Structures are given as C-alpha cells and as structure tokens.
C-alpha cells in the first residue's frame, strides 16, 4: 500500500530512516535479512538507542513520557523500521506492562517503574501461561498468600518468553481460591532476582532458546508491587491482552517477509526460468500480499479508534487470527520455494558467526526453522480457536 504523505509526515519518515541507519548495528541488521537469531545484546542495544531518542515507548501518550504520536506517525515508524531491518521491540515492557502500570497503577508505581521501561534499562517478561492454563487462563493455579506486607508466591509459569533475559516479571496469581475464577486473580510485579525463582530453558523445534519454565518457591513479593486492588488482576489481564493481540498482527514484519519471499522466488530455478516466472507460485504470493493489505487496513481502523480516545476491543482478535495465519503462510511458501534445500539443519548458520557453507542457496537454512517456529503464532496471546469464540460472542453476538 502506498500513501500520499503530507510534507511533515514525509519528513518524519525520513528522520526515522536516518536514525535507524545511524543507530542500528550493521551486524544486527544483517541478522534480520539473513534469518539469523538475535542475541540479547542485539535487542537491548537497539532498544536503548530508541529509549535515548524517546521513541521506545512510541505508543504511550506524552503524559507518561511517550511521544504522543498520531496514527500516521505510528504507522510510519513501524514500517520504516521494518524496512531498515530493525528487530522487533520486545513488547513485554513498553507495549504490555507499561500501559497497565500507567492505566491502573498508583502514582508511586508509575514513578518507580515507567522510567526503566521507557529507557529499556529494565527488561520484562510475562507470567501468564501455566501447565494446564494457557488459553484457559482463568484456571491458573499459581498462588499468592498474604503475609503482612508481602505475598508468598508458589507455582509455575511456562512458555515464558525472554525470562532468561528479564529483570522483572509481571504475573497473574490466584489470591482468593474461593472466588469465581476471574475474580480471584491479582496482578503482581516480581523482581526476577528474588530468592526462590528458578528459570529453566525450553528449547523449541528450531533449536532456539526463546521460552522458559519459571518456578516460584515461597517467593516474597511486597504488597506495594500489586497493580490495582486484590482480585482485580483479570481487568488488567484483559486490557494487556488486547494490546498484545494488536501487536501480534506484525503487519510491517510480514510486509518485509513478502518482499523477501519475492526475492526467493526470483532466485529459485523452475522449469527453465525461476519461480517468479511460475504463474501458480506468483499467484500464491499475490494472494497472501492482498490478505496482508486487507489486514493492514483493519489495523489502521483500530489505531484510528485508539487515537480518538478509544481502547482496543474484541475486534483485535480478528487481527491476531489473520496476522498469525499470514505469518505462517509466508513461512510455508518460503519453505516450499527452497524445496529440498530446506531439509538440512545447519545451526551454525542460524546462531553463530561462522564460515560454514550453506547446503543450497544462502536463503535456504532459515526456511525450515522459521516454518517450525511460526507454528506458535496461532497459539500464543490466546489460541486462534479462543479468538474465534471471542469474535463470535463479542463482535457477532452469536
């Protein structure tokens, strides 16, 4: 999609592009376009550069230290950074817990926690899913028992992205086992250095360490770290999940993925030409591109509502569904394009700087690992089946 920009918006886009080219590490940018995995330093160095510029918390209003951008600037910011190969902003601080704190937290909590999130000096992770309580989040069993000015927390969280990098975790915990499931949950902020916390890695199908199990064994959490009143955690959780599902759509990254897919098609031989000359394959690329453009229009409508003071509602579930399906489709087409060269697993080319020679073209080694990794997008943030139930009930009234 091409927009006719006003001069001030074009100047803003140029400013963002110039900033990215001056501040994004060439090594990090190269990982983006080669399909290699980022390390913690790739994310932190880039996010701290954004923080110094005042752009990391780009969705925040000025009142809480954000730039207060309009919809157009947000759109341009995300798309220019994707075009320049910037890694996605790890969302747990600036896009998830930050808005919860400035919406539901006390003045003391805002003063204490928001500056570290805006600067990326403090890294966060999300303690929601548990064994047996993923999409059915209200059945969570991690307990927090009041003990004077503290809670004593016991339980387990799982599939916890970036827990091995995080300084803090925001958690849903059960503070009243006798209340209705949603009414007995509270929202706690927990320092990951607190005694009794154990992080155990989960290695996923592509060989990467993204997610973890987190165990709590008599962890003492100050009462001052509870957001809102006891038993109001579900309200915070729903607010946060709406923002998370909006972000899962990942439209700018998928646009970059379609461009990369077209490059692969132009490079892969087929019937005396290339896949780019195959009407059947190019039609499939065009189909996913059109779906992506439609998703982008839907996302812009949600952002426009938010710009006028509204909050993301149940309609973001449709963005999550379609966004995750499109990401998976791009990965499927890429693996189909490289064919048998997707079969060899060469972790040295994905995780390390290496002189190892790829089996097949340079773009082949990441194809299968990315395909397997993308299976998770239709599950995290609430499975797509759950999102369809939300759309049926809350949007269609069925």
VEXDREN-2710 file (C-alpha; in Angstrom, 1 decimal):
% VEXDREN-2710
k/r/px/py/pz
1/UNK/0.0/0.0/0.0
2/UNK/1.3/3.5/-0.9
3/UNK/0.2/6.6/1.0
4/UNK/0.4/10.1/-0.3
5/UNK/2.1/11.7/2.7
6/UNK/1.9/15.2/3.9
7/UNK/5.3/17.0/4.0
8/UNK/5.5/16.8/7.7
9/UNK/4.9/13.1/7.7
10/UNK/7.4/12.5/4.9
11/UNK/10.0/14.5/6.9
12/UNK/9.2/12.3/9.9
13/UNK/9.7/9.1/7.9
14/UNK/13.0/10.4/6.7
15/UNK/14.0/11.2/10.3
16/UNK/13.2/7.7/11.4
17/UNK/15.1/6.2/8.5
18/UNK/18.1/8.3/9.2
19/UNK/18.0/7.4/12.9
20/UNK/17.9/3.7/12.0
21/UNK/20.8/3.9/9.6
22/UNK/22.9/5.7/12.2
23/UNK/22.0/3.7/15.3
24/UNK/21.1/0.1/14.2
25/UNK/24.1/-2.1/14.3
26/UNK/25.1/-3.5/10.8
27/UNK/25.6/-6.9/12.4
28/UNK/22.0/-6.8/13.8
29/UNK/20.6/-5.6/10.5
30/UNK/22.4/-8.4/8.7
31/UNK/20.8/-11.0/11.1
32/UNK/17.4/-9.7/10.2
33/UNK/17.9/-10.1/6.4
34/UNK/19.8/-13.4/6.7
35/UNK/17.4/-15.1/9.1
36/UNK/19.9/-15.5/11.9
37/UNK/18.7/-15.4/15.5
38/UNK/19.2/-12.3/17.6
39/UNK/21.0/-12.3/20.9
40/UNK/20.1/-10.3/24.0
41/UNK/22.6/-7.6/23.1
42/UNK/21.0/-7.1/19.7
43/UNK/17.7/-6.2/21.3
44/UNK/18.9/-4.3/24.2
45/UNK/21.4/-2.1/22.3
46/UNK/18.8/-1.2/19.8
47/UNK/16.0/-0.6/22.3
48/UNK/18.2/1.6/24.5
49/UNK/19.1/3.7/21.4
50/UNK/15.3/4.1/20.9
51/UNK/14.9/5.0/24.5
52/UNK/17.5/7.7/24.4
53/UNK/15.7/9.2/21.4
54/UNK/12.3/9.0/23.3
55/UNK/10.9/6.5/20.8
56/UNK/10.9/3.2/22.6
57/UNK/7.5/3.8/24.2
58/UNK/6.2/5.1/21.0
59/UNK/2.6/4.0/21.7
60/UNK/2.5/6.0/25.0
61/UNK/0.8/9.4/25.5
62/UNK/3.0/12.4/26.4
63/UNK/1.6/12.4/29.9
64/UNK/3.6/9.3/30.7
65/UNK/6.8/10.1/28.8
66/UNK/5.8/8.8/25.3
67/UNK/5.9/10.9/22.1
68/UNK/2.1/11.1/21.8
69/UNK/2.3/10.3/18.1
70/UNK/-0.8/10.2/15.8
71/UNK/-1.8/7.1/13.9
72/UNK/0.2/8.1/10.8
73/UNK/3.5/8.5/12.7
74/UNK/3.0/5.2/14.5
75/UNK/2.3/3.6/11.1
76/UNK/5.4/5.2/9.5
77/UNK/7.6/4.4/12.5
78/UNK/6.8/0.7/12.4
79/UNK/7.0/0.3/8.7
80/UNK/10.3/2.3/8.2
81/UNK/12.0/0.3/11.0
82/UNK/10.8/-3.0/9.4
83/UNK/12.2/-1.8/6.0
84/UNK/15.5/-1.0/7.6
85/UNK/15.9/-4.4/9.2
86/UNK/15.4/-3.4/12.9
87/UNK/14.5/-6.2/15.3
88/UNK/11.0/-6.1/16.7
89/UNK/10.7/-4.3/20.0
90/UNK/10.4/-6.9/22.8
91/UNK/6.9/-6.0/23.8
92/UNK/6.7/-7.0/27.5
93/UNK/7.8/-3.7/28.9
94/UNK/6.8/-0.9/26.5
95/UNK/3.8/-2.5/24.9
96/UNK/2.3/-4.6/27.7
97/UNK/3.1/-3.9/31.3
98/UNK/3.9/-0.2/30.8
99/UNK/0.4/0.7/29.7
100/UNK/-1.0/-1.5/32.5
101/UNK/1.0/0.5/35.0
102/UNK/0.1/3.9/33.7
103/UNK/-3.5/2.9/33.4
104/UNK/-4.1/1.0/36.7
105/UNK/-1.0/1.7/38.8
106/UNK/-0.5/4.2/41.6
107/UNK/1.5/7.4/41.2
108/UNK/4.3/5.7/43.2
109/UNK/4.3/2.7/40.9
110/UNK/4.4/4.9/37.8
111/UNK/7.3/6.9/39.2
112/UNK/9.2/3.7/40.1
113/UNK/8.7/1.5/37.0
114/UNK/7.9/3.6/33.9
115/UNK/11.3/5.3/33.5
116/UNK/13.2/2.0/33.3
117/UNK/10.7/0.7/30.7
118/UNK/11.0/3.8/28.6
119/UNK/14.8/3.6/28.6
120/UNK/15.0/-0.2/28.2
121/UNK/17.3/-0.2/31.2
122/UNK/14.9/-2.8/32.8
123/UNK/13.8/-5.9/30.8
124/UNK/10.5/-7.6/31.5
125/UNK/8.8/-10.9/30.8
126/UNK/5.2/-12.1/31.1
127/UNK/4.0/-14.7/33.7
128/UNK/0.6/-15.7/32.3
129/UNK/0.5/-19.3/30.9
130/UNK/0.8/-22.3/33.2
131/UNK/0.8/-26.0/32.6
132/UNK/-3.0/-26.7/32.1
133/UNK/-3.8/-23.0/32.0
134/UNK/-2.8/-21.5/28.6
135/UNK/-5.8/-20.4/26.6
136/UNK/-8.0/-21.2/29.6
137/UNK/-6.0/-18.6/31.6
138/UNK/-8.7/-18.2/34.3
139/UNK/-7.9/-21.6/35.6
140/UNK/-4.3/-20.6/36.6
141/UNK/-3.1/-22.1/39.9
142/UNK/0.0/-20.1/40.9
143/UNK/-0.9/-19.0/44.5
144/UNK/-0.1/-15.7/46.3
145/UNK/-0.9/-15.9/50.0
146/UNK/-0.9/-12.6/52.0
147/UNK/1.7/-12.4/54.8
148/UNK/1.6/-8.9/56.3
149/UNK/3.1/-6.5/53.8
150/UNK/4.1/-9.3/51.4
151/UNK/2.6/-12.1/49.3
152/UNK/4.2/-15.5/49.4
153/UNK/4.1/-16.9/45.8
154/UNK/4.2/-20.5/44.8
155/UNK/3.6/-22.1/41.4
156/UNK/4.9/-22.3/37.9
157/UNK/4.6/-20.3/34.7
158/UNK/5.5/-21.8/31.3
159/UNK/6.3/-20.7/27.7
160/UNK/7.7/-17.6/29.3
161/UNK/9.4/-15.7/26.5
162/UNK/12.7/-13.9/27.4
163/UNK/12.6/-14.9/31.1
164/UNK/16.3/-15.8/30.9
165/UNK/16.9/-12.1/29.9
166/UNK/14.4/-10.4/32.1
167/UNK/15.0/-8.3/35.3
168/UNK/11.3/-8.4/36.2
169/UNK/8.2/-10.5/35.5
170/UNK/4.6/-9.4/35.7
171/UNK/2.4/-12.2/36.9
172/UNK/-1.2/-13.2/37.2
173/UNK/-1.6/-15.1/40.6
174/UNK/-4.5/-16.5/42.5
175/UNK/-5.1/-14.6/45.7
176/UNK/-8.6/-15.9/46.5
177/UNK/-9.1/-19.6/45.7
178/UNK/-12.7/-19.5/46.9
179/UNK/-13.8/-16.7/44.5
180/UNK/-15.1/-17.2/41.0
181/UNK/-12.0/-18.0/38.7
182/UNK/-11.7/-14.5/37.2
183/UNK/-12.5/-12.7/40.5
184/UNK/-9.8/-14.4/42.5
185/UNK/-6.8/-13.2/40.4
186/UNK/-4.3/-10.4/41.1
187/UNK/-1.6/-8.8/39.1
188/UNK/1.9/-8.7/40.6
189/UNK/5.2/-7.2/39.6
190/UNK/8.1/-9.5/40.7
191/UNK/11.8/-8.9/40.7
192/UNK/13.5/-11.9/39.0
193/UNK/16.4/-11.7/41.4
194/UNK/14.1/-12.6/44.4
195/UNK/15.1/-15.8/46.2
196/UNK/13.0/-18.7/45.2
197/UNK/12.7/-18.0/41.5
198/UNK/14.2/-20.6/39.1
199/UNK/14.3/-20.3/35.3
200/UNK/14.6/-23.4/33.2
201/UNK/15.1/-23.2/29.4
202/UNK/12.7/-24.8/26.9
203/UNK/14.5/-25.4/23.6
204/UNK/12.0/-25.2/20.7
205/UNK/11.9/-27.0/17.3
206/UNK/14.2/-24.6/15.6
207/UNK/16.9/-25.2/18.2
208/UNK/16.5/-21.7/19.8
209/UNK/16.1/-20.7/23.4
210/UNK/13.3/-18.2/23.4
211/UNK/11.0/-19.6/26.1
212/UNK/11.3/-21.0/29.6
213/UNK/9.6/-22.5/32.6
214/UNK/9.6/-20.2/35.7
215/UNK/9.2/-21.7/39.1
216/UNK/8.2/-19.8/42.3
217/UNK/9.1/-21.4/45.6
218/UNK/8.0/-19.3/48.6
219/UNK/8.9/-16.1/46.7
220/UNK/8.2/-13.0/48.9
221/UNK/6.7/-10.1/46.9
222/UNK/6.0/-6.7/48.5
223/UNK/2.3/-5.8/48.6
224/UNK/3.4/-2.5/47.0
225/UNK/4.1/-4.5/43.8
226/UNK/0.4/-5.3/43.3
227/UNK/-1.2/-3.3/40.5
228/UNK/-4.8/-2.3/41.4
229/UNK/-6.7/-3.9/44.1
230/UNK/-6.6/-7.5/45.2
231/UNK/-8.8/-9.6/42.9
232/UNK/-8.7/-7.1/40.0
233/UNK/-6.0/-8.8/38.1
234/UNK/-8.4/-10.1/35.4
235/UNK/-9.2/-6.5/34.5
236/UNK/-5.5/-5.7/34.0
237/UNK/-5.1/-9.0/32.1
238/UNK/-7.9/-8.3/29.6
239/UNK/-6.5/-4.8/29.0
240/UNK/-3.0/-6.2/28.4
241/UNK/-4.1/-9.0/26.1
242/UNK/-6.0/-6.6/23.9
243/UNK/-2.7/-4.6/23.4
244/UNK/-0.8/-7.9/22.9
245/UNK/-3.1/-9.2/20.2
246/UNK/-2.9/-5.9/18.3
247/UNK/0.9/-6.3/18.3
248/UNK/0.8/-10.0/17.2
249/UNK/-0.6/-8.9/13.8
250/UNK/3.0/-7.9/13.0
251/UNK/2.0/-6.3/9.7
252/UNK/5.3/-4.4/9.0
253/UNK/7.3/-7.6/9.6
254/UNK/5.0/-9.6/7.3
255/UNK/5.4/-7.0/4.6
256/UNK/9.1/-7.4/4.9
257/UNK/8.5/-11.2/4.7
258/UNK/6.5/-10.9/1.4
259/UNK/9.4/-8.8/-0.1
260/UNK/11.9/-11.5/0.9
261/UNK/9.6/-14.2/-0.5
262/UNK/9.5/-12.4/-3.8
263/UNK/13.4/-12.3/-3.7
264/UNK/13.5/-16.0/-3.1
265/UNK/11.1/-16.6/-6.0
266/UNK/13.4/-14.6/-8.3
267/UNK/16.4/-16.7/-7.2
268/UNK/14.9/-20.2/-7.3
269/UNK/15.0/-22.1/-10.7
270/UNK/11.9/-23.6/-12.1
271/UNK/11.1/-25.1/-15.5
272/UNK/13.9/-23.3/-17.3
273/UNK/13.2/-20.0/-15.6
274/UNK/12.6/-19.0/-11.9
275/UNK/9.7/-19.4/-9.6
276/UNK/9.0/-15.7/-10.3
277/UNK/8.0/-16.8/-13.8
278/UNK/5.6/-19.5/-12.5
279/UNK/2.1/-18.1/-12.6
280/UNK/0.9/-20.6/-10.0
281/UNK/3.5/-19.6/-7.4
282/UNK/3.3/-15.9/-8.1
283/UNK/-0.5/-16.1/-7.7
284/UNK/0.0/-17.6/-4.2
285/UNK/2.4/-14.7/-3.3
286/UNK/-0.2/-12.2/-4.6
287/UNK/-2.9/-13.8/-2.6
288/UNK/-1.0/-13.5/0.7
289/UNK/0.0/-10.0/-0.2
290/UNK/-3.6/-9.0/-0.7
291/UNK/-4.6/-10.6/2.6
292/UNK/-1.9/-8.6/4.3
293/UNK/-3.1/-5.3/2.7
294/UNK/-6.6/-6.0/4.0
295/UNK/-5.2/-6.8/7.5
296/UNK/-3.3/-3.5/7.4
297/UNK/-6.5/-1.6/6.7
298/UNK/-8.2/-3.3/9.6
299/UNK/-5.3/-2.5/11.9
300/UNK/-5.4/1.2/10.9
301/UNK/-9.1/1.4/11.7
302/UNK/-8.3/0.1/15.2
303/UNK/-5.4/2.5/15.6
304/UNK/-7.7/5.4/14.5
305/UNK/-10.2/4.4/17.2
306/UNK/-7.5/4.4/19.7
307/UNK/-6.2/7.8/18.5
308/UNK/-9.7/9.2/19.3
309/UNK/-9.5/8.0/22.9
310/UNK/-10.9/4.5/22.4
311/UNK/-9.4/1.3/23.6
312/UNK/-8.7/-1.8/21.6
313/UNK/-11.7/-4.0/21.9
314/UNK/-12.7/-7.6/20.9
315/UNK/-12.1/-6.7/17.2
316/UNK/-8.3/-7.1/17.8
317/UNK/-9.0/-10.8/18.0
318/UNK/-9.6/-10.8/14.2
319/UNK/-6.2/-9.0/13.8
320/UNK/-4.5/-11.7/15.9
321/UNK/-6.1/-14.5/13.9
322/UNK/-5.4/-13.1/10.4
323/UNK/-1.9/-11.8/11.4
324/UNK/-0.7/-15.2/12.7
325/UNK/-2.2/-17.0/9.7
326/UNK/-0.4/-14.7/7.3
327/UNK/2.9/-15.1/9.1
328/UNK/2.5/-18.9/8.9
329/UNK/1.6/-18.7/5.2
330/UNK/4.7/-16.7/4.3
331/UNK/6.8/-19.2/6.1
332/UNK/5.1/-22.1/4.3
333/UNK/5.6/-20.5/0.9
334/UNK/9.3/-19.8/1.6
335/UNK/9.9/-23.4/2.6
336/UNK/8.1/-24.6/-0.5
337/UNK/10.2/-22.3/-2.6
338/UNK/13.6/-23.6/-1.4
339/UNK/12.4/-27.2/-1.7
340/UNK/14.9/-29.9/-0.7
341/UNK/17.4/-27.3/0.4
342/UNK/15.1/-26.7/3.5
343/UNK/15.9/-30.1/4.8
344/UNK/19.5/-29.7/6.2
345/UNK/19.7/-28.3/9.7
346/UNK/22.7/-26.0/10.0
347/UNK/22.5/-24.3/13.4
348/UNK/25.9/-22.7/13.0
349/UNK/24.4/-20.5/10.3
350/UNK/21.5/-19.5/12.5
351/UNK/23.0/-18.8/15.9
352/UNK/26.7/-18.0/15.3
353/UNK/29.1/-16.1/13.1
354/UNK/30.5/-19.0/11.0
355/UNK/32.3/-19.7/7.8
356/UNK/30.2/-22.9/7.4
357/UNK/28.9/-23.2/3.8
358/UNK/25.2/-23.5/3.4
359/UNK/23.7/-26.5/1.7
360/UNK/22.0/-24.8/-1.2
361/UNK/21.4/-21.0/-1.6
362/UNK/22.1/-18.6/1.3
363/UNK/18.4/-18.0/1.9
364/UNK/17.7/-21.8/2.4
365/UNK/19.0/-22.6/6.0
366/UNK/16.5/-20.4/7.9
367/UNK/13.4/-21.6/5.9
368/UNK/12.5/-24.8/7.8
369/UNK/13.4/-23.4/11.3
370/UNK/11.3/-20.4/10.7
371/UNK/8.4/-22.6/9.4
372/UNK/8.5/-24.6/12.6
373/UNK/8.9/-21.5/14.8
374/UNK/5.9/-19.9/13.2
375/UNK/3.6/-22.7/14.3
376/UNK/3.4/-21.0/17.7
377/UNK/1.9/-17.7/16.4
378/UNK/-1.6/-19.1/16.2
379/UNK/-1.3/-20.3/19.9
380/UNK/0.4/-17.5/21.9
381/UNK/-1.6/-14.5/23.0
382/UNK/-4.6/-16.8/23.2
383/UNK/-5.1/-19.5/20.6
384/UNK/-6.9/-18.7/17.4
385/UNK/-9.7/-21.0/18.4
386/UNK/-10.3/-18.9/21.5
387/UNK/-10.1/-15.7/19.4
388/UNK/-12.8/-17.1/17.1
389/UNK/-15.0/-17.7/20.1
390/UNK/-14.4/-14.1/21.3
391/UNK/-15.3/-12.7/17.8
392/UNK/-18.4/-14.9/17.7
393/UNK/-19.7/-13.7/21.1
394/UNK/-18.4/-10.2/21.4
395/UNK/-18.4/-8.9/17.8
396/UNK/-21.1/-11.0/16.0
397/UNK/-23.3/-11.5/19.1
398/UNK/-23.8/-15.2/18.4
END
